[in-house]
Amino acid sequence: KIDDLITTDAGGRGMKNLVVPGDLYASAEILARLKSRLTSSSSSLSSSKDDSVSSSNNKPCVIILTGFPCCTTHTPPMETDGLASVAIARAVVKMGYDAVLVTEECNGPVFVAAVEGVEKEEYSSIRLAFYPSSSSKSKSKWTKDNDDDLKQLAYDADLIIACERAGPAADGNCYTMRGINMNEKGLIAPLHDIVTHARSSSSSSSSATNVNDSNDKVKFIAIGDGGNELGMGKVIEKIHEHIPDGEKIGAVMAADHLIAASVSNWGAYALIAAAALVFAADNRDDVDDDDDDDDNKNIVEDILPTEEMETRLLHRCVAAGCRDGVSGKMEATVDGMPLERSMECLREIRKVALGE
């Protein structure tokens, strides 16, 4: 039922054709049951903001790739869809993991504003990592240290989630739905390399131990709504067939599991809710108590974002310069739709998750 709430194709983009049955639940199981692949971490990284982005020794680490700088003539160029990546980070922390939000420097002011509103305890376990564009037009230059940072993030990762993250098309460039080349504008960092490095590292590790264990591989979950987001390569043929200008803008890197939604923020809410239900159910099994329904509901409630949280977050981000990706205006709307439309979706998802 949660799947039905997010796949109405409210934006009229043809995204219903991109839905992969079963991938939402598969993603939820992976997130809710995540275990650390490493007994210790030697990470010692510095982002462009001098923040530590190292994983705690005994906690699973979730790398969240986000940022779609489609408002290319504005500073910052970040759009309002994709901000629910912060809600994913918060949920990750609630489940006992570490979260690293990774995006471009140009999107940095928006995500700083977004995360600053998160409760202090959760804030301390969410790291921000900002990187310059690899374009010669970027004010900050891409360096070998940046490459090394991405490799270290890939090494630390137990799971990678991309939420409304710009993805390279067949020609290697990232495009807006209008076909604007964001690489040429100097707005894109090669963050997809984290996925490539993680997959390469997992394959090398399995080969070295003569083990072909898919459970040890770093999974990549993607959330998108238009076909030009990282991970959408899983349905690239359908993008070519159903999405306007799909052969040009379609993102070619494939996720292991893809959550296609009318709005990517809605897909994020759905992943959080589905994972919370699995997490709570596993908790009930662990305690073997038939009278803990209230406790399980409290667990789900604790992990889910609220309408108030998301509304405040959006207003903070708009105040920091974030814009609607469709209208291009600094306003509390998402993909050209009023905020209330997104809050209605969140409200219905919460009702399903909480059994109301």
N, C-alpha and C positions, 0 to 999 in steps of 0.2 A: 504493500500500500504506500510506503514511503516513496518507492520508485515512481508510482503513478503521480504523486504530488509534484515531482520535479521535472517530469517529461511531457508537459502539456504543450511544449513549443510556443510558450507565451510570446517570445520575440519574433516568431514567424520566420525563423532562419532555416527551417528544415532539419533541425537537430534530432527530431524523433527518429530519423533514419540512421542516426549514429549510435543509438542505444545498444549496448551489449547486455543481453539478458544474463542475470546472475552475477554481474561484476560488482554491483554495489554490495551485495552480501559477502562476496569473496573478499572484497576490500575491507569490509568491517571486521571479518574474522581475523585477517592479517593484523590489522591495527590493534584490535582488542587483545590479541594473544601474543603480542610481540615479545621476543626475548632477545637479550644482548648476545651478539655473536662473539664478543670479545670479553675476556675476563678482566682486562685492563686496557686503558687507552694511553697512548703516549702523545696525544694531541697537545700541541702548544701553538695555537694559531693566533694571528692578529688580522682583523678585518680592516677595511678602510677607515673605520671609526675607532680603531684600537680596542675593540671589544674582544674578549676571549670568546672563541667559539668551540671550545673543547668540550667533549662529552664527559660526564661524570663516570667514574670507574665502573660502577655496577649498574648503571641505568641504561636501558635501550635508548638509542639516539634516533630521532626522526628528523630528517632534513626536509624542509618545506620550501620548495622553489615557487616563487610567485612574482608578480609584477608584469603588467601589460602596459607599457608606455605608449599607448596609442594616441594620446592627445599631443601629437608631435610638435605642435607650434607653441606649446606652453611649458612653463617650468613651475612645478614638476609636471611631467607628462603622464603620471599615473592616473588610471581610471578607477571608479568606485567599485566595479566588479572585480573580485579577487581579494577584497579586504577580509572576507571570511576565512582567509588563511590564518588570520590571527585567532579566530575562534577555534580552528583546528589545533593551533599551537597550544592554546589554553586547555583544550580537551586532552591533548597529549600529556601535558603536565599533570592534569587531574588523574590520569591513568598511571602515573608514576614514572614517566619517561622524561628525557630531555628533548627540547625542541630548538631547532635552529631555523630561523626564517632567513632565506637567502634571496636577495634581489639586487638590482642595480643601484649605484650611488644616486642616480637621478630620481629614484623613487624613495630614497632614504627619508626625507622629511615627513612624508606621509606615514611611513611605517613607524617612525619614532613616535609620532603623535598617536598612532593607533595603539602601540604597546604601552605607552605611558599610562593609559587608562586602565590597564589590567591590574587586578589586585596584587599587592606587594609580594605575597608569597609565590604567586604564579609568575610574576614578572621576573623574579630571580632565577627561574629555570627556563626562561625563554631568551635565546641569544639572537642578536641581529648581525648579519654579515652582509655588507654592501660592497659591490665590486664595480669598477669602471667599465665602460664600453670598450670593446676590443677595436673599435673603429679609430682611424687616425683623426677623426673629428672630435673625439672625446677630450675633455679638458684634462682628465687624468689618464695617464698612459697605462695600458695593460703590460704587466711585467711577468717575469718568470716566477716571482714570489706569488703572484695571483694564481698562476698555473699550479704551483705547489700547494696552495691553499685548497684549491678545488680537489686535488688528489687526496689531501688529508681529510676533507669533508667526506669524500667517497669512502675512504677507509673507515672512518668513524661511523658511517651510516648503518643502521639496522633496517631502515625503511626510508624510501624517498617518496614524497608526495608532491605533485605539481598541481597547483590550484590557479587556474587562469594565468598560466605562465606562457609567454610567447615561445613558440617552437619553430625551429628552422624548417623551411619548405624544401622542395627538391633542389633548389639552387643554393641552399645554405643560408638564405636570408629569411628574416621574420617579417611577416606582413600583417597589417591591420585588415579588418573585413573590407575596407575600401581599397585594398591593394597598395597601401603606402608602405614603402620599404623602411622599416624602423632601423635596420642596420646602417643604411645610408645616412640616416639622421643622427647617427652616433649615440643611439639609445640602448643598444643591446650588448650585454656581456654573455660570453659562451657558457652559461650556467648548465646547459644540457650536458656539458662534458662531465659533470658530476655523475650523471647516470651512466655514461660510457665508461668512466673509470671504475665505478662500483661494479658494473657487470663484468668488466675485464678482471678486476680483483677477485670476484667470486669464482669466476671460471678458473683462474690460476690456482686459487686455494683448493678447489675441488680436484684439479688435476694433480696437484702436489701430494695430496693425501689419497689419491686413487679412489675418491668417493664422488659419486654423482648424486648428491643429496640436494634436491630443490629447496628444502627447508633452510639450507645454509646460504642460499643466494639472496642478495639484497633485492627485495621486490620494489617495483616502481608502480605506484598508483597515480593516475592522472584524472583531473577534473576539468572539463571544458564545455563550451556551448556553441562554438562556431566552426570548429574544424581546423583553426589555425593555432591551437594551443598545443604545447608540448605533451606528447603521449598519444595524440589523436591519430598517429600513424597506424594504430591498430585497426582503424576503419578507413584507411586512406582511399580505397576504391569507392566506398560510399560517399566520401567527401567529394571526390571527383564527379560523382554522378548527381549528387543532390544539393551541394552547396555552391552558390554563385561564385564563379572564378576559383572554384575549388582546386583545379590543377595548378594554379599559380600559388595560392595562399595556403593550401593544405600542409599541415605539419607532418613530417614523415617519420619521426621517431615514435616507435610503438611502446605504449605502456603494457605492463603485465596485466593490469586491470584498469578499465576505463569507465569513469562515471560521466556520462553525457547528460547534461541538464539544460533546462530552458535558460537559466542564468547560473553561472559557475558558483556564485555564493550559495545558491539553493542546493547545488550538489555537495558543497562543503557541509551545509547543515544536515543533509541526508546522511553523509558519511559519519558525522559525529553521532547522530542519533542511533544509527544502526550499530555502530561500534559500541556505544554505551549500553545498548540492549544485550549484546554478546558479552561484554565485560561484566555486567551485572548478573547475567545468567550463570557465567562461570564462577562468580563469587558465591552465588547461592549453592552451586554444586560443591564448592570447596568447604563450605561450612556445614553442609548436609543438614539444613534446618528448614522445615516446611513452613515455619511461621515468620519468615523473614521477608515477606513481600514488601512491607513498608521500607525495610532497609534497602532492598533492591531498587525501589522507586526513588529513594533518596540518592542512591548512587547515580542513577540516570539523570536525575534533576541536577545534581552537582556538576556533571560533565557537560550538559547541554547549555548553549548560550541562551540568554533571555532577550526578549524584544528590547528591553531597556538597555542592555549591554550593547546590542548591535546598533541601536539608534544613536546612542552617545558616541560610539566609535565612529560612525559615519559622519556625524557633525564635527568631531575632532579632525577627521581627515580632510573634510571639505575646507575647514578653516586653515588647514596646512597647505591648501592648494589643489587638492584632489578634484577631479572633474568626472562628470558622466561621460562614458566613452562614446555614447551615441549622440548626445546633444552638444558635447564639448563645454558645457557650462559647469561652473562651480556651484553645484546644487545637490541637495540630499536626495538624489534619484540614482537608480541603477539600470543601466542599459535602456535608458529612455523611459523607464517605468517609475511611478511614484514609489517612495519608500514603503508606503503601506502595502503595496503589492508583495514586496519581499517579506515584510513582517507577517503578512497573512500566510505566506508559505511556511515561514518558521513556526507560526502559531499552530498550523495544522500538523506539521512534523512533530512538534512537541506533544500534541494531543495523542498522536499515535504511539509515540515512544513511552509516554507516561500512562497509557491505557485509559485516557479520559474520554 
